[in-house]
Amino acid sequence: MQLNLKDKVVIVTGGTKGIGRAIVSGFLSEHSRVYFCSRTPSSIPHATSLFLSTHHSSTIHGSVVDVSIPSQLQSWITEIVEKEKRIDVVVSNVSSISVTDTEEAWRNGYETDIRGTVELVRAALPYLELSRGNIVTISSVSGRDVDFTAPSPYGAFKAALIHYTAQLAHTLAPKGVRANTVSPGNIYISDGVWGDIEKNNPELFNSQLAKNPTGRMGKAEEVADAVLFLTSERASFISGANLVVDGSLCSGVQF
């Protein structure tokens, strides 16, 4: 299947690790022009070196951006447009992963997951309208099912992202801009959340692993493949969808 993503200008937030890293790598494999960010300065050169070691002659640019600060997002978008003159794809991936029921966690979750996504889309939208581009937000099965993360901001805000993205899809369809959500299930990444839980809370890890009907957790690349498909011409009539990538972890029927 030809995705025809070559030379597409792609923006990915939180692209230095985990699912974000896999998404960046996936677009680079398609020869897209990828811009990623992290709020941690030291992670940018390391990730860039990693990408260049596996994707030769790729166009990759990393920047230090805290998505909870709108002015930083706006400056980043402006810099990209000055270089590329266009934006084709925006992937809002970064999350605070706030799973404690505290005032600080709720504040951080809102500022990062919700406001960070809204301000990213707001800054990029004039250019997405010109290119008839794509928006993908990364939610979670925790936004669909009440799970072990409850009560906390994590599932609540991930659910809000699905609704917000559906709103975008409906209102932007006449302008040719598509918007979809990808909701991963348990995705195992050795240096990610589940890798950390495996080391520090094996009881929780084993109990959650046992809930996966496939007998395993997912791979970050499997989520990235879903994102790439949704932003490609092959998904030209898909907008407003929530694509669950969970190996049938969720038991409810999605209407």
Backbone as CSV, one residue per row, in Angstrom:
resi,resn,N_x,N_y,N_z,CA_x,CA_y,CA_z,C_x,C_y,C_z
1,MET,0.838,-1.195,0.000,0.000,0.000,0.000,0.874,1.246,0.000
2,GLN,0.685,2.117,-0.978,1.437,3.351,-1.071,0.736,4.445,-0.268
3,LEU,1.448,5.004,0.704,0.861,6.043,1.549,1.071,7.445,0.994
4,ASN,2.064,7.602,0.112,2.310,8.897,-0.539,2.515,10.031,0.466
5,LEU,3.380,9.770,1.433,3.692,10.780,2.447,5.050,11.437,2.221
6,LYS,5.667,11.154,1.106,6.979,11.728,0.814,6.895,13.252,0.744
7,ASP,7.832,13.900,1.441,7.969,15.359,1.471,6.813,16.074,2.176
8,LYS,5.925,15.333,2.809,4.899,15.978,3.627,5.574,16.592,4.857
9,VAL,5.173,17.788,5.220,5.723,18.455,6.396,4.889,18.049,7.606
10,VAL,5.546,17.332,8.520,4.856,16.699,9.645,5.381,17.249,10.968
11,ILE,4.469,17.545,11.888,4.821,18.033,13.217,4.355,17.014,14.251
12,VAL,5.255,16.614,15.140,4.928,15.644,16.180,5.382,16.201,17.528
13,THR,4.468,16.325,18.472,4.871,16.755,19.813,5.279,15.524,20.628
14,GLY,6.257,15.716,21.500,6.728,14.604,22.319,7.339,13.504,21.482
15,GLY,8.291,13.855,20.621,8.808,12.890,19.656,10.105,12.209,20.013
16,THR,10.567,12.334,21.248,11.881,11.781,21.588,11.833,10.398,22.229
17,LYS,10.651,9.956,22.624,10.573,8.650,23.281,9.203,8.034,23.060
18,GLY,9.123,6.744,23.349,7.856,6.040,23.329,7.137,6.071,22.001
19,ILE,5.814,6.251,22.076,4.982,6.257,20.874,5.357,7.409,19.957
20,GLY,5.665,8.568,20.543,6.065,9.714,19.721,7.296,9.419,18.896
21,ARG,8.273,8.776,19.495,9.495,8.404,18.782,9.181,7.462,17.622
22,ALA,8.291,6.509,17.853,7.905,5.573,16.797,7.161,6.281,15.677
23,ILE,6.348,7.269,16.017,5.623,8.026,14.998,6.598,8.819,14.129
24,VAL,7.556,9.492,14.765,8.567,10.229,14.011,9.314,9.282,13.074
25,SER,9.740,8.148,13.596,10.480,7.179,12.795,9.639,6.674,11.629
26,GLY,8.358,6.466,11.866,7.477,6.003,10.802,7.372,6.992,9.664
27,PHE,7.208,8.264,9.997,7.130,9.289,8.947,8.460,9.428,8.217
28,LEU,9.569,9.285,8.932,10.869,9.342,8.278,11.025,8.192,7.295
29,SER,10.493,7.032,7.627,10.542,5.886,6.713,9.771,6.169,5.429
30,GLU,8.782,7.055,5.531,7.995,7.447,4.357,8.593,8.665,3.655
31,HIS,9.772,9.086,4.131,10.490,10.232,3.541,9.731,11.546,3.705
32,SER,9.043,11.664,4.827,8.408,12.943,5.167,9.454,13.876,5.770
33,ARG,9.097,15.139,5.862,9.945,16.152,6.485,9.386,16.389,7.891
34,VAL,10.097,15.889,8.907,9.521,15.785,10.243,10.142,16.774,11.222
35,TYR,9.269,17.447,11.957,9.666,18.359,13.022,9.064,17.819,14.320
36,PHE,9.920,17.597,15.313,9.447,17.072,16.585,9.931,17.961,17.721
37,CYS,9.315,17.804,18.871,9.713,18.627,20.014,9.736,17.812,21.293
38,SER,10.397,18.378,22.281,10.416,17.867,23.646,10.685,19.063,24.549
39,ARG,10.228,18.991,25.778,10.530,20.090,26.694,11.867,19.878,27.383
40,THR,12.503,18.724,27.166,13.779,18.395,27.788,14.917,18.631,26.795
41,PRO,15.717,19.659,26.980,16.754,19.997,26.001,17.709,18.854,25.687
42,SER,18.120,18.093,26.685,19.116,17.044,26.467,18.601,15.909,25.597
43,SER,17.280,15.764,25.498,16.729,14.651,24.727,16.747,14.903,23.227
44,ILE,16.845,16.160,22.815,16.768,16.491,21.391,17.962,15.945,20.598
45,PRO,19.210,16.251,20.966,20.339,15.733,20.180,20.428,14.217,20.188
46,HIS,20.090,13.597,21.313,20.130,12.132,21.386,19.131,11.521,20.406
47,ALA,17.901,12.043,20.422,16.871,11.506,19.528,17.216,11.773,18.071
48,THR,17.738,12.960,17.795,18.106,13.292,16.420,19.176,12.344,15.894
49,SER,20.170,12.071,16.709,21.227,11.131,16.310,20.660,9.747,16.044
50,LEU,19.729,9.328,16.876,19.097,8.025,16.705,18.327,7.960,15.387
51,PHE,17.559,8.994,15.106,16.791,9.022,13.858,17.719,9.001,12.638
52,LEU,18.765,9.800,12.670,19.671,9.885,11.531,20.473,8.605,11.334
53,SER,20.663,7.843,12.414,21.419,6.592,12.296,20.616,5.508,11.586
54,THR,19.311,5.646,11.607,18.461,4.624,10.985,17.729,5.117,9.743
55,HIS,17.736,6.418,9.529,17.051,6.989,8.363,18.013,7.950,7.672
56,HIS,18.793,7.446,6.777,19.802,8.255,6.107,19.146,9.271,5.171
57,SER,19.782,10.423,5.068,19.326,11.507,4.195,17.907,11.958,4.542
58,SER,17.542,11.830,5.800,16.206,12.243,6.219,16.204,13.714,6.629
59,THR,15.033,14.335,6.499,14.852,15.700,6.979,14.202,15.637,8.339
60,ILE,14.986,15.931,9.366,14.507,15.837,10.734,15.002,17.027,11.530
61,HIS,14.103,17.666,12.271,14.456,18.829,13.074,13.805,18.704,14.454
62,GLY,14.600,18.779,15.501,14.083,18.737,16.857,14.195,20.091,17.528
63,SER,13.194,20.424,18.336,13.174,21.710,19.031,12.731,21.521,20.478
64,VAL,13.207,22.411,21.331,12.787,22.416,22.728,11.515,23.261,22.835
65,VAL,10.408,22.597,23.145,9.115,23.276,23.246,8.333,22.669,24.407
66,ASP,7.824,23.515,25.275,6.903,23.093,26.319,5.493,23.381,25.811
67,VAL,4.733,22.335,25.489,3.428,22.530,24.860,2.417,23.194,25.791
68,SER,2.716,23.235,27.080,1.802,23.901,28.009,1.957,25.416,27.981
69,ILE,2.914,25.912,27.184,3.138,27.357,27.046,2.777,27.763,25.617
70,PRO,1.611,28.358,25.399,1.141,28.677,24.046,2.122,29.484,23.212
71,SER,2.839,30.427,23.830,3.766,31.260,23.062,4.892,30.431,22.458
72,GLN,5.317,29.384,23.159,6.351,28.517,22.619,5.829,27.707,21.432
73,LEU,4.599,27.236,21.526,4.000,26.522,20.408,3.870,27.422,19.189
74,GLN,3.397,28.648,19.394,3.222,29.577,18.289,4.558,29.901,17.627
75,SER,5.595,30.120,18.423,6.919,30.427,17.875,7.454,29.244,17.070
76,TRP,7.226,28.045,17.573,7.685,26.834,16.886,7.004,26.680,15.527
77,ILE,5.692,26.854,15.505,4.947,26.763,14.248,5.419,27.823,13.263
78,THR,5.635,29.030,13.751,6.100,30.118,12.891,7.455,29.785,12.277
79,GLU,8.372,29.236,13.069,9.697,28.869,12.572,9.600,27.792,11.490
80,ILE,8.727,26.820,11.705,8.573,25.748,10.721,8.027,26.286,9.408
81,VAL,7.025,27.141,9.487,6.422,27.695,8.277,7.413,28.585,7.529
82,GLU,8.247,29.308,8.266,9.260,30.133,7.609,10.232,29.280,6.787
83,LYS,10.504,28.068,7.266,11.409,27.164,6.549,10.711,26.418,5.417
84,GLU,9.526,25.912,5.715,8.871,24.977,4.796,7.760,25.596,3.947
85,LYS,7.223,26.709,4.399,6.125,27.385,3.699,4.812,26.606,3.741
86,ARG,4.760,25.513,4.521,3.540,24.721,4.588,3.576,23.800,5.804
87,ILE,2.419,23.302,6.171,2.291,22.233,7.163,1.221,21.282,6.635
88,ASP,1.540,19.992,6.640,0.602,18.994,6.119,-0.035,18.129,7.199
89,VAL,0.719,17.835,8.239,0.243,16.916,9.277,0.655,17.429,10.652
90,VAL,-0.274,17.378,11.594,0.026,17.694,12.991,-0.400,16.500,13.844
91,VAL,0.535,15.988,14.640,0.241,14.885,15.556,0.456,15.379,16.979
92,SER,-0.631,15.478,17.726,-0.542,15.899,19.131,-0.398,14.644,19.980
93,ASN,0.819,14.367,20.393,1.130,13.121,21.079,1.479,13.301,22.552
94,VAL,2.079,14.414,22.904,2.620,14.571,24.253,1.511,14.543,25.308
95,SER,1.835,13.937,26.450,0.865,13.839,27.551,1.590,13.964,28.883
96,SER,0.910,14.535,29.854,1.504,14.633,31.185,1.437,13.294,31.924
97,ILE,0.597,12.383,31.425,0.372,11.065,32.051,0.082,11.243,33.546
98,SER,-0.863,12.132,33.844,-1.231,12.427,35.230,-2.224,11.393,35.737
99,VAL,-1.792,10.507,36.629,-2.657,9.429,37.099,-2.910,9.486,38.607
100,THR,-2.631,10.630,39.211,-2.945,10.807,40.631,-4.054,11.835,40.772
101,ASP,-4.922,11.623,41.729,-6.088,12.483,41.912,-5.739,13.649,42.828
102,THR,-4.869,14.529,42.308,-4.452,15.703,43.073,-4.709,16.956,42.241
103,GLU,-4.759,18.086,42.939,-4.981,19.356,42.244,-3.879,19.618,41.218
104,GLU,-2.644,19.339,41.596,-1.522,19.559,40.686,-1.620,18.671,39.450
105,ALA,-2.002,17.418,39.646,-2.117,16.502,38.515,-3.204,16.950,37.552
106,TRP,-4.327,17.399,38.093,-5.410,17.878,37.227,-4.975,19.123,36.451
107,ARG,-4.242,20.003,37.128,-3.769,21.212,36.450,-2.774,20.866,35.341
108,ASN,-1.820,19.997,35.664,-0.812,19.613,34.667,-1.436,18.870,33.495
109,GLY,-2.401,17.994,33.806,-3.069,17.255,32.743,-3.813,18.175,31.795
110,TYR,-4.509,19.143,32.360,-5.233,20.094,31.513,-4.279,20.919,30.653
111,GLU,-3.255,21.484,31.273,-2.341,22.363,30.558,-1.600,21.629,29.442
112,THR,-1.243,20.375,29.671,-0.463,19.622,28.680,-1.350,18.927,27.662
113,ASP,-2.263,18.091,28.134,-3.050,17.265,27.230,-4.112,18.064,26.466
114,ILE,-4.841,18.903,27.167,-5.947,19.618,26.531,-5.500,20.953,25.931
115,ARG,-5.029,21.833,26.783,-4.649,23.155,26.268,-3.499,23.050,25.274
116,GLY,-2.544,22.134,25.551,-1.432,21.953,24.623,-1.894,21.527,23.251
117,THR,-2.908,20.658,23.198,-3.453,20.212,21.914,-4.225,21.330,21.228
118,VAL,-5.074,21.995,21.987,-5.894,23.069,21.414,-5.018,24.186,20.840
119,GLU,-4.000,24.595,21.581,-3.143,25.688,21.114,-2.279,25.251,19.940
120,LEU,-1.866,23.996,19.911,-1.121,23.484,18.763,-1.973,23.540,17.506
121,VAL,-3.185,23.045,17.607,-4.088,23.063,16.457,-4.396,24.491,16.043
122,ARG,-4.634,25.354,17.010,-4.959,26.750,16.700,-3.819,27.428,15.925
123,ALA,-2.589,27.147,16.337,-1.447,27.766,15.673,-1.223,27.215,14.268
124,ALA,-1.472,25.923,14.095,-1.174,25.277,12.809,-2.333,25.328,11.818
125,LEU,-3.532,25.590,12.297,-4.722,25.455,11.463,-4.724,26.302,10.186
126,PRO,-4.280,27.563,10.212,-4.295,28.325,8.954,-3.494,27.638,7.842
127,TYR,-2.433,26.960,8.206,-1.584,26.295,7.223,-2.148,24.932,6.834
128,LEU,-2.794,24.255,7.776,-3.460,22.991,7.459,-4.621,23.216,6.500
129,GLU,-5.304,24.347,6.636,-6.397,24.654,5.722,-5.872,24.876,4.308
130,LEU,-4.711,25.484,4.191,-4.126,25.723,2.870,-3.703,24.416,2.204
131,SER,-3.198,23.485,2.996,-2.711,22.218,2.440,-3.768,21.121,2.448
132,ARG,-4.951,21.432,3.020,-5.993,20.421,3.211,-5.376,19.235,3.958
133,GLY,-4.812,19.577,5.108,-3.987,18.639,5.853,-4.734,17.791,6.866
134,ASN,-3.956,17.220,7.793,-4.480,16.244,8.738,-4.063,16.537,10.171
135,ILE,-4.971,16.232,11.088,-4.715,16.325,12.522,-4.941,14.942,13.123
136,VAL,-3.992,14.482,13.926,-4.185,13.244,14.691,-3.856,13.535,16.144
137,THR,-4.765,13.187,17.025,-4.515,13.303,18.464,-4.337,11.899,19.039
138,ILE,-3.423,11.776,19.985,-3.178,10.490,20.630,-3.905,10.472,21.968
139,SER,-4.915,9.641,22.054,-5.685,9.484,23.282,-5.231,8.198,23.972
140,SER,-6.162,7.404,24.460,-5.838,6.174,25.181,-7.115,5.382,25.407
141,VAL,-6.977,4.086,25.608,-8.154,3.295,25.988,-8.679,3.740,27.350
142,SER,-7.847,4.423,28.124,-8.308,4.961,29.410,-9.337,6.061,29.207
143,GLY,-9.393,6.632,28.008,-10.413,7.611,27.677,-11.706,6.972,27.247
144,ARG,-11.691,5.672,27.031,-12.878,4.942,26.600,-13.433,4.061,27.707
145,ASP,-12.561,3.401,28.448,-12.952,2.542,29.562,-12.473,3.135,30.885
146,VAL,-13.248,2.963,31.934,-12.770,3.309,33.274,-11.876,2.163,33.721
147,ASP,-10.604,2.465,33.942,-9.643,1.408,34.236,-8.858,1.697,35.506
148,PHE,-7.709,1.079,35.627,-6.911,1.181,36.854,-6.386,2.593,37.114
149,THR,-6.435,3.480,36.115,-5.947,4.845,36.314,-6.970,5.721,37.054
150,ALA,-8.188,5.257,37.208,-9.241,6.051,37.859,-9.140,5.952,39.387
151,PRO,-9.551,7.027,40.099,-9.924,8.341,39.566,-8.673,9.205,39.351
152,SER,-8.580,9.805,38.201,-7.432,10.671,37.901,-7.737,11.493,36.661
153,PRO,-6.903,12.481,36.374,-7.118,13.301,35.183,-6.878,12.536,33.882
154,TYR,-6.094,11.461,33.931,-5.623,10.825,32.702,-6.776,10.397,31.788
155,GLY,-7.648,9.529,32.288,-8.741,9.051,31.458,-9.721,10.159,31.095
156,ALA,-9.984,11.061,32.032,-10.936,12.143,31.782,-10.477,13.039,30.635
157,PHE,-9.203,13.406,30.650,-8.711,14.289,29.602,-8.499,13.551,28.275
158,LYS,-8.160,12.264,28.347,-8.042,11.489,27.107,-9.410,11.354,26.439
159,ALA,-10.470,11.214,27.241,-11.821,11.188,26.685,-12.171,12.532,26.058
160,ALA,-11.772,13.612,26.723,-12.035,14.948,26.192,-11.343,15.158,24.848
161,LEU,-10.141,14.603,24.692,-9.420,14.728,23.424,-10.193,14.076,22.277
162,ILE,-10.798,12.932,22.548,-11.577,12.249,21.511,-12.734,13.134,21.056
163,HIS,-13.421,13.728,22.019,-14.561,14.595,21.689,-14.101,15.849,20.953
164,TYR,-13.031,16.459,21.421,-12.502,17.662,20.767,-12.106,17.353,19.325
165,THR,-11.470,16.223,19.109,-11.035,15.860,17.757,-12.228,15.615,16.845
166,ALA,-13.274,15.011,17.384,-14.495,14.815,16.598,-15.120,16.163,16.234
167,GLN,-15.058,17.122,17.149,-15.543,18.476,16.842,-14.754,19.077,15.682
168,LEU,-13.424,18.924,15.738,-12.582,19.442,14.663,-12.953,18.811,13.329
169,ALA,-13.129,17.497,13.342,-13.453,16.792,12.109,-14.737,17.340,11.491
170,HIS,-15.741,17.543,12.309,-17.036,17.989,11.815,-16.966,19.416,11.267
171,THR,-16.306,20.299,12.000,-16.296,21.709,11.604,-15.286,22.004,10.493
172,LEU,-14.251,21.183,10.379,-13.219,21.445,9.373,-13.416,20.672,8.079
173,ALA,-14.348,19.734,8.063,-14.570,18.929,6.858,-14.833,19.775,5.607
174,PRO,-15.632,20.844,5.697,-15.855,21.655,4.494,-14.579,22.323,3.962
175,LYS,-13.559,22.435,4.822,-12.300,23.046,4.408,-11.263,22.006,3.962
176,GLY,-11.675,20.751,3.975,-10.780,19.702,3.495,-9.767,19.221,4.503
177,VAL,-9.907,19.617,5.769,-8.984,19.180,6.817,-9.614,18.011,7.559
178,ARG,-8.867,16.915,7.708,-9.359,15.755,8.442,-8.744,15.708,9.841
179,ALA,-9.505,15.150,10.788,-9.019,15.028,12.171,-9.480,13.691,12.722
180,ASN,-8.543,12.936,13.271,-8.843,11.623,13.841,-8.053,11.413,15.122
181,THR,-8.521,10.464,15.919,-7.851,10.099,17.161,-7.346,8.668,17.064
182,VAL,-6.199,8.406,17.658,-5.713,7.041,17.839,-5.630,6.789,19.335
183,SER,-6.251,5.702,19.785,-6.271,5.370,21.212,-5.527,4.063,21.450
184,PRO,-4.284,4.141,21.906,-3.520,2.925,22.186,-3.997,2.242,23.466
185,GLY,-3.798,0.924,23.496,-4.015,0.166,24.717,-2.715,0.083,25.491
186,ASN,-2.428,-1.077,26.072,-1.164,-1.274,26.788,-0.049,-1.422,25.762
187,ILE,0.813,-0.437,25.678,1.920,-0.454,24.719,3.226,-0.588,25.497
188,TYR,3.924,-1.684,25.260,5.156,-1.936,26.013,6.342,-1.270,25.334
189,ILE,7.014,-0.423,26.092,8.243,0.237,25.658,9.219,0.119,26.820
190,SER,10.381,-0.446,26.577,11.304,-0.762,27.679,11.661,0.459,28.507
191,ASP,11.814,1.618,27.847,12.139,2.830,28.590,10.916,3.731,28.761
192,GLY,9.742,3.131,28.667,8.501,3.880,28.810,7.754,3.533,30.083
193,VAL,6.478,3.867,30.119,5.658,3.692,31.316,5.585,2.228,31.731
194,TRP,5.247,1.341,30.773,5.091,-0.066,31.147,6.414,-0.739,31.457
195,GLY,7.496,-0.290,30.822,8.803,-0.803,31.184,9.166,-0.435,32.608
196,ASP,8.802,0.783,32.999,9.060,1.236,34.366,8.197,0.476,35.375
197,ILE,6.923,0.265,35.019,6.033,-0.482,35.914,6.508,-1.924,36.058
198,GLU,6.988,-2.493,34.964,7.498,-3.867,35.024,8.623,-4.000,36.050
199,LYS,9.473,-2.989,36.106,10.609,-3.027,37.033,10.198,-2.708,38.468
200,ASN,9.316,-1.715,38.618,9.036,-1.181,39.953,7.716,-1.636,40.574
201,ASN,6.820,-2.164,39.757,5.545,-2.640,40.273,5.117,-3.883,39.484
202,PRO,5.865,-4.978,39.616,5.595,-6.177,38.814,4.197,-6.745,39.023
203,GLU,3.633,-6.550,40.211,2.282,-7.066,40.455,1.275,-6.371,39.544
204,LEU,1.358,-5.047,39.451,0.474,-4.300,38.560,0.747,-4.679,37.113
205,PHE,2.018,-4.785,36.750,2.376,-5.134,35.378,1.753,-6.472,34.979
206,ASN,1.908,-7.464,35.808,1.412,-8.805,35.483,-0.110,-8.851,35.431
207,SER,-0.757,-8.094,36.318,-2.221,-8.080,36.316,-2.764,-7.426,35.056
208,GLN,-2.109,-6.362,34.595,-2.551,-5.683,33.381,-2.202,-6.494,32.133
209,LEU,-1.052,-7.129,32.142,-0.675,-7.984,31.016,-1.692,-9.098,30.827
210,ALA,-2.167,-9.659,31.928,-3.125,-10.768,31.875,-4.463,-10.357,31.278
211,LYS,-4.759,-9.067,31.272,-6.031,-8.590,30.727,-6.020,-8.480,29.212
212,ASN,-4.855,-8.643,28.591,-4.755,-8.543,27.142,-5.128,-9.875,26.496
213,PRO,-6.233,-9.932,25.734,-6.665,-11.189,25.130,-5.632,-11.803,24.184
214,THR,-4.778,-10.976,23.607,-3.763,-11.492,22.682,-2.579,-12.103,23.411
215,GLY,-2.522,-11.913,24.732,-1.424,-12.460,25.508,-0.186,-11.595,25.520
216,ARG,-0.276,-10.414,24.968,0.874,-9.511,24.943,0.406,-8.071,24.948
217,MET,1.334,-7.165,25.239,1.088,-5.748,25.060,1.478,-5.357,23.634
218,GLY,1.051,-4.187,23.228,1.333,-3.744,21.876,2.717,-3.148,21.734
219,LYS,3.064,-2.847,20.485,4.332,-2.208,20.159,4.071,-0.768,19.718
220,ALA,5.014,0.104,20.016,4.861,1.510,19.627,4.710,1.647,18.118
221,GLU,5.398,0.783,17.371,5.327,0.838,15.908,3.921,0.515,15.398
222,GLU,3.186,-0.286,16.152,1.824,-0.627,15.737,0.900,0.581,15.868
223,VAL,1.161,1.409,16.844,0.405,2.654,16.979,0.813,3.629,15.872
224,ALA,2.111,3.718,15.628,2.612,4.623,14.591,2.029,4.274,13.226
225,ASP,1.912,2.992,12.929,1.340,2.579,11.638,-0.087,3.086,11.478
226,ALA,-0.848,3.061,12.569,-2.224,3.568,12.528,-2.239,5.066,12.246
227,VAL,-1.324,5.795,12.874,-1.240,7.242,12.661,-0.897,7.552,11.209
228,LEU,0.102,6.855,10.684,0.507,7.098,9.304,-0.625,6.822,8.330
229,PHE,-1.331,5.732,8.547,-2.456,5.408,7.665,-3.495,6.522,7.674
230,LEU,-3.854,6.995,8.856,-4.905,8.014,8.960,-4.519,9.323,8.289
231,THR,-3.227,9.624,8.223,-2.794,10.880,7.601,-2.542,10.727,6.102
232,SER,-2.696,9.528,5.587,-2.396,9.270,4.181,-3.639,9.418,3.308
233,GLU,-3.411,9.426,2.003,-4.509,9.497,1.045,-5.392,8.254,1.113
234,ARG,-4.856,7.156,1.623,-5.629,5.922,1.735,-6.778,6.053,2.732
235,ALA,-6.698,7.063,3.584,-7.749,7.295,4.575,-8.511,8.575,4.261
236,SER,-8.626,8.905,2.992,-9.160,10.209,2.591,-10.615,10.436,2.983
237,PHE,-11.356,9.370,3.272,-12.754,9.538,3.664,-12.971,9.185,5.136
238,ILE,-11.883,9.145,5.898,-11.978,8.865,7.328,-11.671,10.137,8.101
239,SER,-12.654,10.628,8.825,-12.459,11.801,9.673,-13.445,11.734,10.825
240,GLY,-12.968,12.093,12.015,-13.803,12.010,13.201,-13.780,10.649,13.861
241,ALA,-12.887,9.770,13.400,-12.815,8.416,13.950,-11.908,8.361,15.172
242,ASN,-12.192,7.395,16.035,-11.293,7.065,17.140,-10.806,5.645,16.881
243,LEU,-9.598,5.513,16.362,-9.046,4.209,16.008,-8.366,3.610,17.234
244,VAL,-8.969,2.568,17.780,-8.455,1.919,18.985,-7.439,0.857,18.580
245,VAL,-6.218,0.992,19.105,-5.139,0.051,18.804,-4.788,-0.638,20.120
246,ASP,-5.527,-1.691,20.439,-5.406,-2.258,21.790,-5.431,-3.775,21.855
247,GLY,-5.395,-4.460,20.709,-5.417,-5.918,20.757,-6.655,-6.467,21.439
248,SER,-7.784,-5.751,21.296,-9.077,-6.155,21.890,-9.078,-6.089,23.412
249,LEU,-8.262,-5.186,23.980,-8.257,-5.001,25.433,-9.592,-4.479,25.931
250,CYS,-10.166,-3.483,25.220,-11.458,-2.941,25.611,-12.550,-3.962,25.287
251,SER,-13.441,-4.161,26.209,-14.489,-5.166,26.007,-15.796,-4.573,25.503
252,GLY,-15.942,-3.270,25.638,-17.181,-2.631,25.193,-17.229,-2.457,23.682
253,VAL,-18.452,-2.368,23.139,-18.622,-2.144,21.719,-18.584,-0.648,21.435
254,GLN,-17.783,-0.240,20.460,-17.646,1.180,20.118,-18.593,1.503,18.976
255,PHE,-19.587,2.361,19.256,-20.556,2.751,18.228,-20.131,4.058,17.589
